[in-house]
Amino acid sequence: MFKTIYDSQKAYFKSHVTLSLQARLDSISKLESMITVHEKALCEAVFKDLNKSETEAFLTEILPLKQEITYIRKHLKSWMKAKRKPRSLVTSTMSSKVLPSPKGVVLIVSPWNYPIQLALMPLMSALSAGNTAIVKVSEISSYTGKLLTKLINETFDSKLVYATDVGPEEFHDLLELPYDHLFFTGSPSIGKIMMSAAAKHLTPVTLELGGKSPAIVMPDANIKVAARRIVWGKGLNCGQTCIAPDYVVVHQSVKNELVEALKEMIETQFPSSLTQEDFPKIINERHFDRLVSYLKDQAILHGGTYDKEQNKIAFTLIHEPSFDSPLMQDEIFGPILPILSYHDETSLNEILDAHPNPLALYLFTEDKANKEKIMKERGFGGAAINDTILHIVSPTLPFGGVGNSGMGSYHGVYSFETFSHMKTIVDSPTWFDLIVKYPPYTTKKKKLILILRKWV
């Protein structure tokens, strides 16, 4: 079945129907209409999967999509234009330009934690670049996955866009096809599988992965503000966010103050995690059991309670966990926040160097020199200074990882470029010819080349 869909999309793409600005805008408008008309149903599906409130679902799933659509619609015409480039000595008589061109049939594989946004954001980007797309939504967030599959397939002809929520066995067949681009959001372990499958066909990939994103709190930080923003960033979607603060590294001189401020902010924002209607749940029993196992033999500063029937875990603070514990080895992806302390730059770097480049880094300080030093010296996908999460929200900024946390980026024009091939084109005139480039290389030509060498 998937081979038939793929072949029909390939043929449709080769018909050049998707190339025009109007065709692309029409596809974006269809997607926008689908989101608007079915917004309530989509939010209800997310609530069934993750217990995410309608407000949080709108802010984290719907609003980013509408913002991106508005931005694409405003700038797409200019993105599609060929961009003239400066001439060099050799190309001084030629016109040089770069022309964006759609890649073809793309595969988008989305995760369960933000099942609407992370499926439709890359889809609108692929369509704006003039591609056709097959979207594999997560079967783990089953209510949202089934609804998205139904809505997408009702909205679009399958030769342009096709959605499926198949499980792992059938997905293997889907993954085997020779796509022109593969876009995956998920864990590094599955990212390696995606990259391996893509390598068989030399398919370019964009991998949006994760990692252990630190929140660094320096002695001069505004502790109250840092605590409020760390708790918000960690509590969003119950910690099931790829750029959630995974652990805190705080200077020992302000550790106690920060811990007390974190406790206060937890009680303010999430006063009763296990019974609070708008506090999300862990996606399934397997992930719930994994997170509960992390609490074993840990020094709990706050929280630590859980409800297995609801798959809910209270916002929990952990005191100085061992680096050998799973809590500090794995990406947590839940409402558990380890607190580590450092006393100087060396000890801070030892803690940060224990993990590969994270998808996000959060730094809390008022010192300009510290900001510049950390931003220049540390490796990470993206960062926020004196805040969390918000570096992802702007369509003017690229979002992506580095190394273990991913490759490639998207949002705004960066999405358009991700799903486009940038063709280099030079237009050479016939009224002039650089004779020295043609053999035979006579003595006269060699002298001219020596002169050219001095100009280069």
N, C-alpha and C positions, 0 to 999 in steps of 0.2 A: 504493500500500500504506500509506504513512504517513498519508495522509488518512483511510483507513478506521480505522486505530488511533486517530488523534486523535478522530474522530467518536464512536467507541465509548467512549473515555475521557470525552469531554464529556458524553455521555448518562449514563454511570455516575455521574459527579460530580453531575449535576443530579437524580439519583434520591435524593440525600442519604444514601446508604449509608455514605459515608466520614466523616460528621459526628460520630458518637458516639465517646466515649472508648474504648470497648471495641474498636471497629473499628480505631482508630488503634493501640492497643496490640497487637492481633492482627497488624497489618502489621509493626510493629517486632519482634515475636517471631519472625515468619517470617524476617525479614532476619537476626536474631541467629542463628537455627538454621542458616540457609544458611552464614553465616560460620564458625560453630563446626564444623559437619560437614565443610566443605570447606576448612578452614584450611590443612591441609598441601598440598593441590592448588593453592590460591591462592598460597602462598609459593613453591612450585615453579615456577609460571608466572612470577612476578616474577623469580625467579632466571634463568630462560631469557631474559627480556627485558633485565634490567639487571645480572645477575650479583650481585644483592643477596642476602646470606646470609640463612638462615632466621631468625637472631637479629635482624638489622636489619629484615627484612621484618615480623617480629612487632612490634617496637618502633615502627616508623614507619607500618605499614599496618593491622595488626590491633588492637593495643592501644588506639589512639585511638578506634576504632569501638566497641569493647566499653565503654570508659569513657563515651563519649557516650550509648550505649544505656542504660546504668545511670542516667545523669543524667536523660535524657528520661523514663524510666519513673517515676522518683521525683517529678518535678516537673510532668509533663504535665497532670495534673488541675487544678492551681492555675493553670497558664498559660492553660488553656481558659476559665476563669471570667471573667465580666464584671468589670471593675475600676471601682468607684465613684470618681468624681472630685469635687473640692470644688465648691461652688456659688458662683456670682457674684451680684451684686446683682440682676440681671435674672432669673436662674434660681433665685432663692432658694427658691421654692416647688416647684421641679421636682427630680426625681432625675436625676443625670447619670452616665453610665457609658460605658466603652469595651469593646466586645465583639469578640474576635478571630474572624475568619471566614476559612476557606480561600479561596484565590484561584481555583482551578480546575485546569486542565491545565497543568503546568509542564514545561519542557524543561531538562534538566541536561546540560551538555556538559563532559566531564571530560578531563584531560590525561594524558600518558603517563608523567610522572616519578614520581607516586605513584598508580598506576592503580587500586588498590583503594580506598584511603582517600578520594581526591578524587572518586570516583564514588559511593561508598556513604554518605559523610558528608552531603552535601546531599540524597541520596535519603531517608535516614531522617528528615531535618528536614522535607522536603516531606510525607512521609507522616504525621509527627506533627502537622503543621498541618492535615491532612485533605484533602490534594490527591491527584490522580492524577499520574503522572509518566512521561515518556518520557526515557530515559537514553541519551545518545550517548557510548559509551566510546571511548577512543582506539584507532584501528587501528594506530598506530605501535608501541605496546607490544602486539604482536599476540597473543602467547600469553595474556597476562592478559585482553586485550580479548575474545578468542573465548570464554575460559572464563567470564568475568563475564556475557557475553551469554547463554550457555547456562544458567548457574545462575539468573540473574534471571528468565529467561523460563520456566524450569521451576518456579520458586518461586511466581511470581505470575501471576494471570490478566492477560492483556494489557490488559483494560479498566481495570485499576488501575495496573500498572507494565509497561512494555515497554522492552527494551534492544536496542540495535543498535550494530554496529561498522563501519558503512558508511564508504566513503572519501569524498573531497571532492566528487565529482560528485553522488552520491546524497544526500550531506548537504545540498546546496543545496536539494533538494526538501523535506527535513525542516525546514529552517530557515524556509521560506516560510509555515508554518502560523501561525494567529493564537493563540499561546499566551497564557496569563494571567500567566506569569512566565517569565523566561529566566535561568538561572544558568550562568555560564561561568567556568571556570578555565583560564588560559593566558596567552599573550603580549599585550601592548598592541596590536600590529598586528592580530591576529585579533579582539581585543576590539572594535576599531572596526567590523569587519565584523558582529559579533554585534549591536552597538548599532544599526547602520544597518538591519539586517534587522528588529530589534524595533521600530524607529521606524515602520515601515510600518503596524503594527497598534497603535501606542501601547502596546506591551508593556513593563511595567516590567522592569528588568534588575538583576542583581547580577553585577558583574565582579570576579573575583579575579585580578589580573594580576601584575606583577613590578616590575622596575627594578633600579637599581644601589644595593644596600643597603650602606652604609658601616659599617665598624667603626672607631670613633674611640678611639685610645689616648693618654691624656693623661700628662703627666710623672709624676704621682703614682700611676699605675696599678700594680697588682700584676702585673708583667710575666709572671711564670711562669704565673699563673692565666689571664691574658688570652690568652697563646699557646696554652695547652691548650684553652681553650674556643673560640677562633677556629678552630683546626685541626679540632676536632671538628665545629663547625658547617659549615665549608667542606667537609670530607671526607665528610659524610653524603650518601649517594647519589651520591658522586663529584662533588659540587658541583651536581648537577642538582636544585636545590631553589629555589623562588621566593623564599625568605627567607634563602638562604645569604649570608654575608658576601661581597659582590662585590669589595670592595677595602678595604685598610686605610689609614687616615690616622693617622700616629703623630708625636708631637712629636719634632723632630730630636734633642733631648737624650737620648732613650731609643731611638732607631731601631735602632742597632746591637745593643743589648741585646735588643730585641724580635725582630729577625731571627734572632739566634742561638737564642733561646728557641723560635721557630717551627720552625726546622730540627730542634731537639732533639725537639720534640713530633711533628713529622712522622715522624721516625725511630722514635719510640716507638709511635705509633698506627698508622702505615702504613709499616712498615719496608721493604717491597718491593712497591710499588703494582702493578707490572706482572705480578708472579707471585703476589701475595697472593690467596688464594681468596676472602676476604671483602671485597675491595675492588671495588666495582661498576665496570661498564664504561660507556662512552658508548653511548647508546641505538642509534645507527645510524651508517652511514658518513658521511652528510651532516653530522651534528653533529660527528663526529670530525674531519673535514677542516676544518670551520669553526674548531674549537678549535686545531688544529695551526697553522692560518694565523695565529692570534693571536700565536704564539711568534716569528714571523719578525722579525728585527732588534730583538729585545728583549734587555735585559740580565738574564740569568737568574741568580738568586741560589741557587736550589736546584731540583733536578728537571730538567724540560725534555725528558725522554725519553718515548717512546711506542711502542706496538706496534699497528700497523695491522690485523694479523690478528685481534687480540682486541678492537679498538676501546678500548684502554686507554691512558690518559695518566697519567703520574706526577704526584703532587702537586707543583705548581710555584710558586715564588715569583719575582716579576718586580720589578726595581728601577726605580722612578720612570719608568713609561711615559709617553709623550707623550699629552696630552689629545686630540690629533687622531687617535690610533691607534684602530682598531676595538676594541681591548682596553678602552679607556676610553669608547667611544661606545656599545657594545652591552652588554646584560646577558650576562655570560660564560656562566653555566650549565654550568660544568665545573670541574675541580680546579686552576684557575689563579688565583693570588691576587696582584694588584698591590700593592706597598707604596709609598705616597706619604708624604712628610714635610711638616710645617708648622712654622712657627717662632713664630707669634702668632695671635691670634684672627682677624685680618683674612685671613691666608693660609689658615686653616682654613675660613673661610666661603667664600672664593673657590673652594676645591676642592669643597665640599659644594654650592654654588650652581650648579655646572656641570651638574648633573643634576636632573631633575624630582623631586618628592617620592617617595622610595623606599617600597617596601612595608614594609621593616624598617630600623631604625637600632639599632646596638649601640654603647654607650658604656662605656669602661673608665676609671674614676676612683674615688677615695675621697673626693673633695671634694664636699660637699653643695651648695655654691653652683654648681659646674659642672654637677652633675646637674640642678638646677632650671632653670638657664639654658638648657641644650641642650634639655631636654624642653619648655620653654615656647616657645622661639624657632624650633625647626626643625619642618618639616612632614614627616610620615611616617605610614605606616599603623599600625604598632605598634613597640614598642621593648623591649629588654632591657638593663638596666644591669649591667655586670660578668658578662654571659653572652651566649649566642647561642641562637636558635631557640626557647627554652623559653616565650616568651610566647604561642606558638600552642597549647600543650598543654592549657590549662585550659578546661573547658566553662563556667566562670563568666565568662570574658573574651571580648569580641567580637574576631573576627579579620577584617581587611579592609584595603583600601588607600584611598588618597586621590588624586584627580586622575589622573595617568598610571599610578599603581599600582593603580587600581581604584575601585569605588564599592559601597557597601553592606557589610554584615558578616554573619558567621554564627558558629556554635558556641553550644550551650546555648539559652537563651531568645532570643538574638539570631537564631538560625536560625529558631526558631518564628515570630518577628515578621517575619522576611524573607519567609517563605512565607505570611503571613497579611495580610489587610486588617483594620485596626483600625477597626471601625465606631463612630462616635460616636452615642450615643442619649440623648435627653432625654425624660423622661416627665412631661408637664404635667398637673396636676390640673384637674378641672372645677369644683371648689368655689371657685376663685379665678381672677380674670381681671385682667390689667393693662390697665385701660380706656384709659389714655393712649396705648397703641400704635395704637388704632383711629382712623381719620379719621371725621369732620372734626376738625381740630386747633383746638379752641376756645380762647378766652382762658384758661379755667380749666385746660384740659389743658396749655397752654403754660407756665403758672405751675408746675404739678406737674413738668413736664419740667425746668424751671430748677432746681427743688429736687433732682431726681434727678442733675442734672449736678454739683451740689456734692458729692454723695456718691460719685460714681464716681472 
